[in-house]
Amino acid sequence: MALKNENKSLERRDFLKIGAAAGAAALIQNRASASQNTSAFAEAPTAPPIDRVRIGFVGVGGMGSSHLRNLLHLEGVDIVAVCDIVEEKVVKAQDLVEASGQPRPTGYFKGELDFMRLCTEEDLTLVYTATPWEWHAQVCLAALASGKHAVTEVPLAVTLEDCWRLVESSEKHGKYCIMMENCCYGRTEMTVLNMVRQGVLGEIIHGECGYLHDIRDIFLQIAPGREWFQKHVLTRNGSLYTTHGIGPVAQCMNINRGDQFSYLVSMSSPALGLEAYAREKLPEEDPRRHLKFACGDVNTTLIQTRAGRSISVVFNTCNPRPYTRINLIQGLKGIVEGYPDRVYLEGSSPEHTWEDMEDYWERYEPVLWRELGKDLSGFGHGGMDYLEDYRLIKCLREGKRPDLDVYDGASWSCIADLSEKSVAQKSAPIEIPDFTRGAWKSRPALPVPEA
């Protein structure tokens, strides 16, 4: 699959230690047939209201610390325990929690699997992880097996196999397993969703999205932090980071709630950008100049939905370029596109002329942003990180299903693994499994999240 054999065997050994917890090898048998079995669907029930949400946090580096700060600003949250493989990061997180007025949380830092002790020993509502990608599934499986809700940074999992494990474990244990996709809470993305829900764009037929971000310094480890990123572009070739772009488009198209991904095809350009950048930036004697990267600089993946809609997903992190997620939604009455944010509506926009999105905030900005957005300038990614944490805690405390569920996380995350398979087979069509096993036909559409 995606990772080198030695990395895969390490991951498998770790998983077996956890999980037996998650239901063992039987869960990986022939999910293609399971996807057609509607009787197998067993969505986790809505949890009763929780007065105080007790959280154990695993992975308190950059993003983990950012989420931790968000949570400490929210009412009804207790940070009970923190875990990281680096003791200094645990101590720093403990200090942060204590400085906020809460009791000092228990610290866990005795190796890569110490999160299992946190899951089994602590009285928690949920376990929240912001570890490197390949650990997300393992932490979530341990949390679910110990009777806690599981919450993770993106992606939900690296492999299709682990996506299925998480879906089935969430259903088996009756606990939420939520991938925190912050881009679904961006001001523009939520405004576009509101416009779609109100029918402004008409019937939606096509979307374009992606993750296009020049992070060559991170992949070559010129910039500090996220050293684990490098191995993914060294060993994998596909659309490796999908959910930021796909998430908002999937919500506009009611994926898992009225429509469903059907299949994809994927192709990659040559892998040249990082090697050229290494020759330009690094001295002759630096061994990083000789690294050979598997991931093509530009990957393009095309997705067809069961209703016939099309989605283009572009991944490019290895070339000089401005940041964009594209964020295009095409309907029969008009189109919205991001970077810059602009709108064209037939019959109201000047003919063949884009309008600035600014003209549409007054009518379509969601209440969540209208009421809370003015105070979010100091929070991560323009405030959307705070809003995703705010909505999670609000839903749990009010006994409502969170905005995102395990089927969203699995559907959006598995695209990376499946794109690799398509690239390896000369852009062969690859079926995208239906994690809801047919229930998408009757599940209600996601409403625009409220304040």
KACOR-V334810 format. One record per pair of residues at least 12 apart in sequence whose C-alpha atoms are under 10 Angstrom apart, sorted by the first residue. I is the first residue (numbers start at 1). J is the second residue. Records with the same first field share a line. If there is no record, write none. Layout:
I: J  J
//
This chain:
1: 158  159  160  161  235  236  417  418  420  421
2: 158  159  232  235  236  237  238  240  416  417  418  420  421
3: 134  158  159  231  232  233  234  235  236
4: 231  232  234  235  236
7: 134  231
8: 134
11: 134  135  138
12: 138
14: 112  113  135  138
15: 113  135  137  138  139  141  142  162
16: 138
17: 113  116  138  142
18: 113  116  138  139  141  142  143  145
19: 138  141  142  145
20: 141  142  145
21: 141  142  143  144  145  146  169
22: 138  140  141  142  143  144  145  146  165  166  168  169  170  172  173
23: 141  145  165  168  169  172
24: 165
25: 165
26: 165
27: 161  162  164  165  166  168  169
28: 160  161  162  164  165  168
29: 161  164
31: 160  161  164  433  434  435  437
32: 431  432  433  434  435  437
33: 433  437
34: 433  434  435  436  437
35: 432  433  434  435  436  437  438
36: 433  434  435  436  437  438
37: 434  436  437  438  439
38: 434  436  437  438  439  440
39: 437  438  439
40: 168  171  436  437  438  439
41: 167  168  171  435  436  437  438  439
42: 167  168  170  171  172  174  436  437  439
43: 167  168  170  171  172  174  175  176  405  406  407  436  439
44: 167  168  169  170  171  172  173  174  175  176  177  401  405  406
45: 171  173  174  175  176  400  401
46: 174  175  176  396  399  400  401  402
47: 149  174  175  176  395  396  397  398  399  400  401  402
48: 396  397  398  399  400  401
49: 394  395  396  397  398  399  400
50: 76  125  393  394  395  396  397  398  399
51: 75  76  77  396  397  398  399
52: 75  76  77  78  125  393  396  397
53: 75  76  77  78  79  80  124  125  126  393  394  396  397
54: 76  77  78  79  80  81  122  123  124  125  126  127  148
55: 68  71  77  78  79  80  81  82  105  122  123  124  125  126  127  128  148  149  150  151
56: 78  79  80  81  82  83  105  106  107  115  118  119  122  123  124  125  126  127  128  129  143  148  150
57: 79  80  81  82  83  84  90  93  105  107  108  115  118  119  126  127  128  129  130  131  151  152
58: 81  82  83  84  85  90  108  109  114  115  118  119  127  128  129  130  131  136  139  152
59: 82  83  84  85  86  89  90  93  109  115  128  129  130  131  132  135  136
60: 82  83  84  85  86  89  90  91  92  93  129  130  131
61: 84  86  89  90  92  93  130  131  132  225  226
62: 89  130  131  225  226
63: 129  130  131  153  380  385
64: 84  93  128  129  130  131  152  153
65: 89  90  92  93  96  130
66: 130  379  380  385  386
67: 128  129  130  153  379  380  385  386  388  389
68: 82  93  96  97  128  389
69: 93  96  97  100  379  380  386
70: 379  380  383  385  386  387  388  389  390
71: 97  386  389  390  392  393
72: 96  97  100  101  102
73: 100  386  389  390
74: 386  389  390  393  394
75: 390  393  394  397
76: 393  394  397
77: 102  125  393  397
78: 97  102  103  105  124  125
79: 93  94  97  98  102  103  104  105  106  124
80: 94  97  102  103  104  105  106  107  118  122  123  124  125
81: 93  94  97  104  105  106  107  108  115  118  119  122  123  124  127
82: 94  97  104  105  106  107  108  109  115  118  127  128  129
83: 105  106  107  108  109  110  111  112  113  114  115  116  117  118  129  131
84: 107  108  109  110  111  112  113  114  115  129  130  131
85: 108  109  110  111  112  113  114  115  131
86: 108  109  110  111  112
87: 107  108  109  110  111
88: 109
89: 107  109
90: 105  106  107  108  109
91: 104  105  106  107  108  109
93: 105  107
94: 106  107
106: 118  122
112: 135
113: 135  138  139
115: 127  129  138  139  142  143
116: 138  139  141  142  143  146
117: 142
118: 142  143  146
119: 139  140  141  142  143  144  145  146  147  148
120: 142  143  145  146  147  148
121: 146
122: 146
123: 147  148
124: 143  146  147  148  149
125: 143  147  148  149  150  396
126: 140  143  144  147  148  149  150  151  175  176  177
127: 139  140  142  143  144  148  149  150  151  152  177
128: 140  143  148  149  150  151  152  153  177  178  179  180
129: 143  150  151  152  153  154  179  180
130: 151  152  153  154  155  180
131: 152  153  154  226
132: 153  154  155  226  227  228  229
133: 152  153  154  155  156  157  158  228  229  232
134: 155  156  157  158  159  162  228  232
135: 152  156  157  158
136: 150  151  152  153  154  155  156  157  158  162  179
137: 150  152  155  156  157  158  159  162  163  165  166  177
138: 157  162  165  166
139: 151  152
140: 152  156  157  166  169  170  176  177  178
141: 162  165  166  167  168  169  170  177
142: 169
143: 169  170  175  177
144: 166  169  170  171  172  173  174  175  176  177
145: 169  170  172  173  175
146: 173
147: 170  173  174  175
148: 170  173  174  175  176  177
149: 170  173  174  175  176  177  178
150: 166  170  175  176  177  178  179  406
151: 176  177  178  179  180  392  405  406
152: 177  178  179  180  181  409
153: 178  179  180  181  182
154: 178  179  180  181  182  241  242  243  244  409  412  413
155: 179  180  181  240  241  242  243  244  409  410  412  413  414  416
156: 177  178  179  180  181  243  406  408  409  410  411  412  413  414
157: 179  409  410  412  413  414  416  417
158: 240  241  410  413  414  415  416  417
159: 410  413  414  415  416  417  418
160: 410  411  413  414  415  416  417  418  432  433
161: 414  417
162: 410  414
163: 406  407  409  410  411  412  413  414  435
164: 406  407  410  411  414  433  435
165: 410
166: 178  406  407  409  410
167: 405  406  407  408  409  410  435  436
168: 406  435
169: 406
170: 405  406  407
171: 406
175: 406
176: 401  402  404  405  406
177: 402  404  405  406  407  408  409  410
178: 392  402  403  404  405  406  407  408  409  410
179: 243  404  405  406  407  408  409  410  412  413
180: 243  385  388  389  392  403  404  405  409
181: 243  244  245  246  247  248  384  385  388  404  408  409  412
182: 243  244  247  248  380  381  383  384  385  386  387  388  389
183: 243  244  245  246  247  248  325  381  384  385  388
184: 243  244  245  246  247  248  249  250  251  384  385  387  388  403  404  449
185: 248  368  369  383  384  385  386  387  388  389  391  448  449
186: 248  369  373  381  382  383  384  385  387  388
187: 361  365  366  368  369  370  373  382  383  384
188: 248  327  336  337  338  341  342  357  358  361  364  365  366  369
189: 247  248  249  251  252  327  328  338  341  365
190: 248  251  252  364  365  366  367  368  369  448  449
191: 357  360  361  363  364  365  366  367  369  448
192: 248  249  252  327  328  329  335  336  337  343  357  360  361  364  365  366
193: 248  249  251  252  253  329  364  365  366  446  447  448  449
194: 252  363  364  365  366  367  447  448  449
195: 252  336  360  363  364  365  366  448
196: 251  252  253  329  331  364  448
197: 252  445  446  447  448
198: 364
199: 331  333
200: 331  332  333  334  335  345  364
201: 329  330  331  332  333  334  335  336  343  344  345  346
202: 330  331  332  333  334  335  345
203: 253  330  331  332  333  334
204: 252  253  254  309  310  329  330  331  332  333  334  335
205: 253  305  307  308  309  310  311  329  330  331  332
206: 249  253  303  304  305  308  309  310  311  312  328  329  330  331  332  335
207: 245  246  248  249  250  252  253  303  309  310  311  312  313  326  327  328  329  330  331  335  336  337
208: 245  246  249  302  310  311  312  313  314  325  326  327  328  329  330  337  338
209: 242  243  244  245  246  247  248  249  311  312  313  314  315  324  325  326  327  328  329  337  338
210: 239  241  242  243  244  245  246  247  299  300  301  312  313  314  315  316  324  325  326  327  328
211: 239  240  241  242  243  244  245  246  313  314  315  316  317  323  324  325  326  327
212: 241  245  298  314  315  316  317  318  319  320  321  322  323  324  325  326
213: 315  316  317  318  319  320  321  322  323  324  325
214: 316  317  318  319  320  321  322  323  324
215: 274  316  317  318  319  320  321  323
216: 230  273  274  275  277  278  317  318  319  320
217: 274  277  278  281  318
218: 230  317
219: 231  232  233  234  274  293  317  318
220: 233  274  275  277  278  281  282  288  289  291
221: 288
222: 278  281  282  288
230: 293
231: 293  294
232: 293  294  295
233: 271  274  292  293  294  295  296  297  317  318
234: 271  291  292  293  294  295
235: 292  293  294  295
236: 293  294  295  296  416  417  420
237: 267  268  269  270  271  293  294  295  296  297  298  299  416  417  419  420  421  422  423  424
238: 266  267  268  269  294  295  296  297  298  299  300  301  314  315  415  416  417  418  419  420  421  422  423  424
239: 266  267  268  295  296  298  299  300  301  313  314  315  316  415  416  417  418  419  420  423
240: 295  299  315  316  317  413  414  415  416  417  418  419  420
241: 314  315  316  317  412  413  415  416
242: 301  313  314  315  412  413  414  415  416  419
243: 313  408  409  410  411  412  413  414  415  416
244: 325  327  412  413
245: 312  313  314  315  324  325  326  327  328  412
246: 311  312  313  325  327  411  412  413  415
247: 327  404  408  409  411  412  413
248: 327  328  329
249: 311  327  328  329
250: 305  311  408  411  412
251: 404  408  445  446  447  448
252: 329  445  446
253: 305  307  309  310  311  329  445
254: 440  443  444  445  446
255: 305  306  407  408  411  412  440  441  443  445  446
256: 405  407  408  411  434  435  436  437  438  439  440  441  442  443  444  445  446
257: 408  436  439  440  441  442  443  444  445  446
258: 306  307  439  440  441  442  443  444  445
259: 305  306  307  308  309  440  441  442  443  445
260: 304  305  306  307  308  309  411  432  433  434  435  436  438  440  441
261: 303  304  305  306  307  308  309  310  311  411  412  415  431  432  433  434
262: 303  304  305  306  307  308  309  429  430  431  432  433  434
263: 302  303  304  305  306  415  418  429  430  431  432  433
264: 301  302  303  304  305  310  311  312  415  418  419  422  427  428  429  430  431  432
265: 300  301  302  303  304  312  418  419  420  421  422  423  425  426  427  428  429  430  431
266: 299  300  301  302  303  312  313  314  415  416  418  419  420  421  422  423  424  425  426  427  428  429  430
267: 296  298  299  300  301  302  419  420  422  423  424  425  426  427  428
268: 295  296  297  298  299  300  301  314  315  316  419  420  422  423  424  426  427
269: 295  296  297  298  299  300  316
270: 293  294  295  296  297  298  299
271: 292  293  294  295  296  297  298  318
272: 292  293  294  295  296  297  298  318  319
273: 293  296  297  298  316  317  318  319  320
274: 288  289  291  292  293  295  296  297  317  318  319
275: 288  289  290  291  292  293  318
276: 289  318  319
277: 289  318  319  320
278: 290  291
295: 316  317  318  420
296: 315  316  317  318  423
297: 315  316  317  318  319
298: 314  315  316  317  318  319
299: 313  314  315  316  317  419  420  423
300: 312  313  314  315  316  419  423
301: 313  314  315  415  416  418  419  420  422  423  427
302: 314  419  429
303: 415  419  429  430  431  432
304: 431  432
305: 432
311: 328  329
312: 326  328
313: 325  326  327  415
314: 326
322: 339
323: 339
324: 338  339  340
325: 337  338  339
326: 338  339  340  341
327: 339  340  341
328: 341  342  343
329: 343
330: 344
331: 345
332: 345  346
333: 345  346  347
334: 346  347  348  349
335: 354
336: 354  355  356  357
337: 354  357
338: 357
340: 356  357
341: 354  355  356  357  358
342: 354  355  356  357  358  359  360
343: 355  356  357  358  359  360
344: 356  357
366: 448  449  450  451
367: 448  449  450  451
368: 387  391  448  449  450  451
369: 383  384  387  449  450  451
370: 451
371: 450  451
372: 386  387  451
373: 386  387
387: 449  451
388: 402  403  404  449
390: 451
391: 403  449  450  451
392: 404
394: 450  451
402: 449
403: 446  447  448  449  450
404: 446
406: 435  436
407: 434  435  436  440
408: 435  436
410: 433  434  435  436
411: 432  433  434  435  436
414: 432  433
415: 430  432
418: 430  431  432  433
//
